[in-house]
Amino acid sequence: MQRQAVGDVIDGFTLTAPLKAGGMATLWLAAHPEHHGPLVLKIPFLDPGGDVSAILGYEAEELIHRRLSGPHVPRFIAAGDLATTPYLAMGYVRGDSLGSRVRAAPLPAAEVARIGLAIATALADLHRQGVVHLDLKPENVILDGDTAVLLDFGLARHALLPDLLGEESALPMGTAAYMAPEQVLGERSDPASDIFALGCILYQLAGGEEPFGRPRTVPGMKRRLYHAPKPLRLLAPDIPAWLEEIVARCLEVDRGRRYADAAKVAFDLRHPEQVTVGKRGPVSRRGLPRRLLDLFQKRDEREMTGTPTQARRQAGPALILCAVDLDAAQGDLAAAILAETGRLVAARADSWLACVSVLRTELIGETRSVDAQGRSLYIGRLVALKDWARPLGLPEERISYHVLEAVSAGEAILRYAEHNEIDHIVIGARASSALRRHLGSVSSKVVAEARCSVSVVRVRSGGEP
C-alpha cells in the first residue's frame, strides 16, 4: 500500500499533518470542505501478505464505529473502500490522553475518582449502545475536562453484529495489563470485562503500577485467575477505604462479585459515603474451584443487552447467513443464491444478513495469500463479496461481509453460524458428480450438522434454480 504524505487527498480529505502512529494504523489530521472542524483519518496497515487480523480489525471497527453516537466517542464521518484506500474518518477529539496522565501516577485519590467517574460514565453510554470495548487502556481514553472519550474499536464486540475477531481466533485479544480473566479464556461478550479494565486503570492511577504487570504469554495472563494483585493500600497508604473497595470490586475474578454495570461504578464514585466497605483478605485456595467454575458460566447475552427474547420469534429468520461461492464458473448459482437471499431478507424488515465466503487454506504446504499481481486474495474476495451483494440494496446496518480462512468450508460455515447464533443458512449446491457423492459436499455437511434451518439452492442444467 502506498505511503501517504502531507497534502495527499483521499476521497476529498486532505492530509494536513501526521499524528502519532499506532502499531496497526497511521493517523492523520485532515480537512474536508464539506465537514466543519479538524478531522482525523485512520489508515490501517494492510500488507497484502500479512495477517488477516488487521483487515478483520478494520472491518469490525468500521461496522461498530458507524453505529455509535454521543459525546463519549469520536464523531464518525466516513470509511474508505477496501478496493482502493481503506480509512476511517472521524472528528478530532480535543483533550489530553490518559496515557500521558498515567505516567505521573500515583495521583491523589480525588483525581483518581474524578477520572474513574468520567470513564465509568463513558462506558455506561457505550454499553447502552450494545458495545463492549474489550481494549480499554489509558492510551484509548481522551480526557476533556470531566468528559472521557473512548477511542479504537478494533477489538470491540457489538451485541447485534457478528464477532469477526472471535470467529478468527480463540486466543486472548486485548492489552495484557488490562485484560479481564474471561477475555483470557476467550470470552468476548460481557460488559463486565470493561469494568475489570477500568479497575486496572484506577489501580494504576492510585498505586503507580499495573495490578497484574505486563505478561507476554497466555500462562502469564492466566495468573490473574488465581493470584490477586497486592493490596492497593500497600502502594498508596493514604487511599480512602471506599476508593480501595471500588477498585477491588472492579477487579473481582468472579463476575458475580464484580460490578455488573458501569453506571453503578459511576454512582459509587459520586457517592463515596454510600460505599459499603467489606473485609478483604488473600485469595483462598479452598475457594479456587468455585471461582473458576463461576468464571466459566456464561451469562445470557439477551439479558446482558436488554434484547427481548421474543424479538426472534417473528415470522421469518432474524439472522441470516448466506454462504457464497464466488468461483466465476458458478455464476448461475451465485445469481440463484442472491435471489433466494433477497426473498428471505424481504420477509421481515428487522432481519440482518451476513454474507460469507470461504478462502481455502492448505492442510499441508504453504497457503497462497496474494495473487499474481501481488494483491491480497483476502481483500479481493471481500471486495467481490460486496459487489455480489450490492443488488440486494440493503442498508449498511442490515448487512455485513466475512471472508473465512479454513481447510474445510463446511466446518467454517457451521462454526460461524453457531458462534453468531444464526437462525437460517442459505447455501448453494453444485452439480452432482461421482467424486462429490463419494467425498460429500459442503452443502450436505451443512444440512446434516447445522443447528438452524438451511435453504439449499441448486441450478438445473438449463441455468434455472
C-alpha positions in Angstrom: 0.0 0.0 0.0 1.3 3.4 -0.9 2.5 5.6 2.0 0.7 8.9 2.5 2.3 12.4 2.7 1.1 15.8 3.7 -1.0 17.3 1.0 -2.3 14.0 -0.3 -6.1 13.9 -1.0 -8.1 10.8 -0.3 -11.8 10.9 -1.3 -11.8 14.7 -0.7 -9.9 14.5 2.7 -6.7 16.5 2.6 -4.0 15.2 4.9 -2.6 18.2 6.8 -0.3 16.7 9.5 0.8 13.3 10.8 -0.3 12.3 14.3 1.4 9.7 16.5 1.1 6.4 14.7 0.0 3.2 16.3 1.1 -0.4 15.6 -1.9 -1.1 13.3 -2.5 2.2 11.5 -1.3 5.7 10.7 -3.2 8.7 12.0 -3.5 12.0 10.1 -5.0 15.4 10.8 -7.2 16.1 7.8 -9.6 18.6 6.4 -12.6 18.3 4.1 -14.6 21.1 2.5 -18.0 19.5 3.5 -17.1 18.8 7.1 -16.5 21.5 9.7 -13.5 21.5 12.0 -10.4 19.4 12.1 -10.7 15.7 11.3 -8.7 12.5 11.8 -8.0 9.9 9.2 -7.1 6.5 10.5 -5.4 4.5 7.7 -4.7 0.8 8.6 -1.6 -1.1 7.7 -2.9 -3.8 5.3 0.1 -5.7 4.0 -1.2 -8.0 1.1 0.7 -10.9 2.5 0.2 -10.1 6.2 -2.1 -11.3 8.9 -5.8 -11.0 8.1 -6.5 -9.9 11.7 -5.6 -6.4 10.6 -8.3 -6.5 8.0 -10.8 -8.0 10.4 -10.0 -5.3 13.0 -10.5 -2.6 10.4 -13.8 -4.2 9.3 -15.0 -4.6 12.9 -14.1 -1.0 13.8 -15.9 0.4 10.7 -19.1 -1.7 11.4 -19.2 -0.7 15.1 -18.0 2.9 15.0 -20.5 4.0 12.4 -23.3 2.8 14.8 -22.0 4.8 17.8 -23.0 8.3 18.8 -22.8 10.6 21.7 -20.2 12.7 23.5 -18.0 9.7 24.5 -16.9 8.5 21.1 -15.3 10.4 18.2 -17.9 11.5 15.6 -17.9 9.0 12.7 -17.6 10.8 9.3 -16.8 8.2 6.6 -15.0 5.0 5.7 -12.8 4.2 2.6 -13.2 1.4 0.1 -11.0 -1.7 0.7 -10.5 -1.9 -3.0 -8.7 1.5 -3.1 -7.6 3.1 0.1 -9.3 1.9 3.3 -9.6 4.5 6.1 -11.8 5.7 8.9 -12.6 9.4 9.0 -13.7 10.8 12.3 -14.0 14.1 14.2 -10.9 15.3 16.0 -11.2 14.9 19.8 -9.7 17.7 21.9 -8.2 16.9 25.3 -5.4 15.0 26.9 -4.6 11.4 26.5 -4.9 9.4 29.8 -1.7 7.7 28.6 0.2 10.8 29.5 -1.5 11.3 32.8 -0.8 7.7 34.0 2.9 8.4 33.7 2.5 10.8 36.6 0.9 8.2 38.8 0.4 7.8 41.7 -2.2 10.5 41.6 -4.2 12.0 44.5 -7.4 10.0 45.4 -9.7 12.8 44.4 -8.1 12.9 40.9 -8.3 9.1 40.6 -12.0 9.2 41.5 -12.7 12.1 39.0 -11.0 10.2 36.2 -12.7 7.0 37.1 -16.1 8.7 37.1 -15.5 10.1 33.6 -14.5 6.7 32.2 -17.3 4.8 34.0 -19.9 7.3 32.6 -18.4 6.8 29.1 -18.5 3.0 29.5 -22.2 3.1 30.7 -23.1 5.1 27.5 -21.1 2.6 25.3 -22.7 -0.4 26.9 -26.2 1.1 26.5 -25.5 1.1 22.8 -24.8 -2.6 22.8 -21.0 -2.4 22.5 -18.2 -3.9 24.7 -14.9 -2.1 24.1 -12.5 -5.0 25.1 -9.4 -2.9 24.8 -9.8 -0.2 27.4 -6.5 1.2 28.4 -5.1 4.7 29.1 -3.9 5.2 25.5 -7.5 4.7 24.4 -9.0 7.4 26.6 -9.1 11.1 26.0 -10.0 13.4 28.8 -11.6 16.7 28.0 -12.4 18.2 31.4 -14.8 15.9 33.2 -15.7 14.0 29.9 -14.0 10.9 28.7 -13.9 10.0 25.0 -13.1 6.3 24.2 -11.0 5.5 21.1 -10.2 2.5 18.9 -13.0 -0.1 18.5 -10.9 -2.5 16.5 -11.3 -5.3 19.2 -14.8 -4.3 20.2 -17.9 -6.5 20.2 -21.4 -5.3 19.2 -24.2 -7.4 20.6 -26.2 -7.3 17.4 -23.2 -7.9 15.0 -21.1 -10.9 14.3 -17.9 -11.2 16.2 -15.4 -11.1 13.4 -12.3 -11.4 15.5 -13.7 -14.0 17.9 -14.5 -16.2 14.9 -10.9 -15.9 13.6 -9.2 -16.9 16.9 -9.8 -18.2 20.4 -6.6 -16.7 21.7 -6.8 -13.8 24.2 -7.3 -10.5 22.4 -6.6 -7.2 24.1 -3.8 -5.5 26.1 -2.4 -7.9 28.6 -2.1 -5.4 31.5 -5.8 -4.6 31.4 -7.5 -7.8 30.1 -10.3 -9.4 32.1 -10.0 -13.0 33.2 -12.8 -14.1 30.9 -11.1 -12.5 28.0 -8.0 -14.5 28.7 -10.3 -17.6 28.4 -11.6 -16.4 25.0 -15.0 -14.8 26.0 -15.7 -11.5 24.3 -19.3 -10.7 25.2 -19.5 -9.3 28.7 -19.5 -5.6 29.5 -18.1 -6.6 32.9 -14.8 -7.1 31.0 -14.6 -3.4 30.5 -15.3 -2.8 34.2 -12.3 -5.1 35.1 -10.1 -3.0 32.7 -11.4 0.2 34.4 -10.3 -1.3 37.8 -6.8 -2.0 36.3 -6.6 1.7 35.3 -7.8 3.0 38.6 -5.3 0.7 40.4 -2.5 2.0 38.3 -3.6 5.7 38.7 -3.7 5.3 42.5 -0.8 2.9 43.0 1.6 3.8 40.2 1.8 0.3 38.7 -0.4 -2.2 36.9 -2.1 -4.7 39.2 -1.0 -7.7 37.1 2.1 -6.4 35.4 2.5 -6.8 31.6 2.6 -10.6 30.9 3.6 -11.6 27.4 2.4 -15.2 27.5 -1.0 -16.8 27.9 0.1 -18.7 31.1 1.3 -15.3 32.4 -2.1 -13.7 31.7 -3.9 -16.6 33.4 -2.2 -15.9 36.7 -4.9 -13.2 37.3 -7.4 -16.0 37.6 -5.9 -17.3 40.9 -3.4 -14.6 42.0 -4.8 -11.4 43.4 -2.8 -8.2 43.0 -1.0 -6.8 46.0 -3.4 -4.8 48.2 -3.7 -1.2 46.8 -3.1 0.2 50.3 0.4 -1.1 50.3 1.2 1.1 47.3 -1.0 4.0 48.4 -1.2 4.1 52.2 -3.4 7.2 52.2 -6.1 5.8 49.8 -9.6 6.1 51.2 -11.1 2.8 52.1 -14.2 3.5 49.9 -12.0 4.0 46.8 -9.9 0.9 47.5 -13.2 -1.0 47.8 -14.5 0.3 44.4 -11.2 -0.7 42.7 -11.3 -4.2 44.4 -14.9 -4.8 43.2 -13.9 -3.8 39.7 -11.1 -6.4 39.8 -13.1 -9.4 41.1 -12.3 -12.5 39.1 -15.8 -13.8 40.0 -18.2 -11.8 37.8 -20.9 -12.4 40.4 -19.0 -10.2 42.8 -17.7 -7.8 40.2 -19.6 -4.6 39.3 -22.1 -5.7 36.6 -22.9 -2.2 35.5 -20.6 0.8 34.7 -23.4 3.1 35.9 -23.2 1.6 39.4 -19.4 2.3 39.4 -20.1 5.9 38.5 -22.8 6.1 41.2 -20.4 4.8 43.9 -17.7 7.2 42.7 -20.2 10.1 43.0 -21.4 9.0 46.4 -18.5 7.5 48.4 -20.4 7.8 51.6 -22.7 5.0 50.4 -20.0 2.6 49.5 -20.0 -0.4 51.9 -16.5 -1.4 52.8 -16.0 -5.1 53.4 -13.2 -7.2 54.7 -10.8 -8.4 52.0 -8.0 -10.9 52.6 -5.8 -13.0 50.3 -7.4 -15.3 47.7 -8.4 -18.6 49.4 -7.1 -21.7 47.7 -10.2 -23.6 49.0 -12.4 -21.2 47.0 -10.4 -21.6 43.8 -12.5 -24.4 42.2 -15.7 -22.5 42.9 -14.3 -19.2 41.5 -13.1 -21.0 38.3 -16.5 -22.7 37.9 -18.3 -19.4 38.2 -15.9 -17.8 35.7 -16.8 -20.4 33.0 -20.5 -19.9 33.5 -21.6 -17.7 30.6 -24.3 -15.1 31.2 -27.4 -14.8 28.9 -26.4 -12.2 26.3 -30.0 -11.1 25.8 -30.3 -10.3 29.5 -26.9 -8.5 29.2 -28.0 -6.3 26.3 -31.6 -5.9 27.2 -32.8 -7.5 23.9 -36.2 -9.2 24.4 -36.0 -13.0 23.7 -39.4 -12.8 21.9 -37.9 -10.5 19.3 -36.5 -13.5 17.5 -40.0 -15.2 17.2 -41.4 -13.1 14.5 -42.2 -14.5 11.0 -39.1 -15.2 9.1 -35.5 -15.6 10.3 -33.9 -12.6 12.0 -30.2 -13.6 11.4 -29.4 -15.0 8.0 -26.1 -16.4 6.8 -25.6 -16.5 3.1 -22.6 -18.8 2.1 -21.4 -17.6 -1.3 -19.2 -19.4 -3.7 -17.6 -16.7 -5.8 -16.0 -19.0 -8.4 -16.5 -17.5 -11.8 -17.8 -20.8 -13.1 -20.6 -20.7 -10.7 -22.3 -17.5 -12.0 -25.8 -19.0 -12.4 -25.6 -20.5 -8.9 -24.4 -17.2 -7.4 -27.4 -15.4 -9.0 -29.8 -18.0 -7.7 -28.4 -17.7 -4.2 -28.8 -13.9 -4.5 -32.5 -14.3 -5.4 -33.3 -16.7 -2.5 -31.4 -14.4 -0.1 -33.4 -11.4 -1.3 -36.6 -13.2 -0.7 -35.6 -14.1 2.9 -34.4 -10.6 3.9 -37.6 -9.1 2.4 -39.7 -11.2 4.7 -39.0 -9.0 7.8 -37.7 -5.5 8.0 -35.5 -6.1 11.0 -33.6 -9.1 9.6 -29.9 -8.9 9.3 -27.6 -10.6 6.7 -24.1 -12.0 7.0 -22.5 -12.7 3.6 -19.8 -15.3 4.0 -17.2 -16.7 1.6 -14.5 -19.2 2.4 -10.9 -19.0 1.3 -9.5 -22.5 1.3 -6.2 -23.0 3.1 -3.8 -25.8 2.6 -3.6 -28.6 5.2 0.0 -29.3 4.1 2.3 -26.8 2.5 2.1 -23.0 2.2 -1.2 -21.3 1.5 -1.0 -18.5 -1.1 -2.1 -15.1 0.3 -1.6 -12.9 -2.8 -2.4 -13.2 -6.5 -0.1 -13.0 -9.5 -0.1 -9.2 -9.2 0.8 -9.2 -5.5 -2.7 -8.2 -4.4 -4.2 -9.6 -1.2 -6.5 -12.6 -2.0 -8.4 -11.9 1.2 -9.2 -8.3 0.3 -10.0 -9.3 -3.3 -12.5 -11.8 -2.0 -14.0 -9.3 0.4 -14.5 -6.7 -2.4 -16.0 -9.3 -4.7 -18.4 -10.4 -1.9 -19.6 -6.8 -1.5 -20.1 -6.5 -5.3 -22.1 -9.7 -5.3 -24.5 -8.4 -2.6 -24.9 -4.9 -3.9 -28.1 -5.7 -5.9 -29.9 -6.6 -2.7 -29.9 -2.9 -1.9 -29.7 -3.5 1.9 -28.7 -0.5 4.1 -25.4 -0.8 5.9 -26.9 -1.6 9.3 -28.6 -4.7 7.9 -25.6 -6.4 6.2 -22.0 -7.4 6.9 -19.4 -9.3 4.9 -17.0 -12.0 6.1 -14.2 -14.0 4.5 -13.3 -17.1 6.5 -10.0 -18.9 6.0 -10.3 -22.6 6.6 -9.3 -26.0 5.3 -12.9 -27.2 5.4 -15.5 -24.7 4.1 -18.3 -26.7 5.7 -16.7 -26.6 9.1 -16.0 -22.9 8.8 -19.6 -22.1 7.9 -21.0 -24.3 10.7 -18.6 -22.8 13.3 -19.5 -19.2 12.2 -23.3 -20.0 12.3 -23.0 -21.4 15.8 -20.7 -18.7 17.1 -23.1 -16.0 16.0 -26.4 -17.7 16.7 -27.6 -17.7 13.1 -31.3 -18.5 12.5 -31.1 -19.6 8.9 -28.4 -20.5 6.3 -28.6 -20.1 2.5 -26.1 -22.2 0.6 -25.6 -23.3 -2.9 -25.1 -26.9 -4.1 -23.0 -27.6 -7.2 -23.9 -30.2 -9.8 -23.5 -33.7 -8.6 -20.6 -35.9 -9.6 -19.3 -39.4 -8.7 -16.4 -37.8 -6.8 -18.7 -35.4 -4.9 -21.1 -38.2 -4.0 -18.1 -40.2 -2.6 -16.4 -37.4 -0.7 -19.5 -35.5 0.3 -20.3 -31.9 -0.4 -20.1 -28.7 1.6 -23.9 -28.2 1.4 -24.7 -31.7 2.6 -22.4 -31.3 5.6 -24.0 -28.0 6.5 -27.6 -29.5 6.1 -26.6 -32.5 8.3 -24.9 -30.6 11.1 -26.4 -27.1 11.3 -28.3 -26.2 14.4 -30.6 -23.9 12.4 -32.8 -24.2 9.3 -31.0 -24.3 5.9 -32.0 -23.4 2.3 -30.1 -25.3 -0.3 -30.1 -23.6 -3.7 -29.5 -25.8 -6.9 -29.3 -24.8 -10.5 -30.7 -27.1 -13.2 -28.6 -27.8 -16.3 -30.5 -25.1 -18.2 -29.4 -22.5 -15.6 -32.8 -22.2 -13.8 -32.9 -22.7 -10.0 
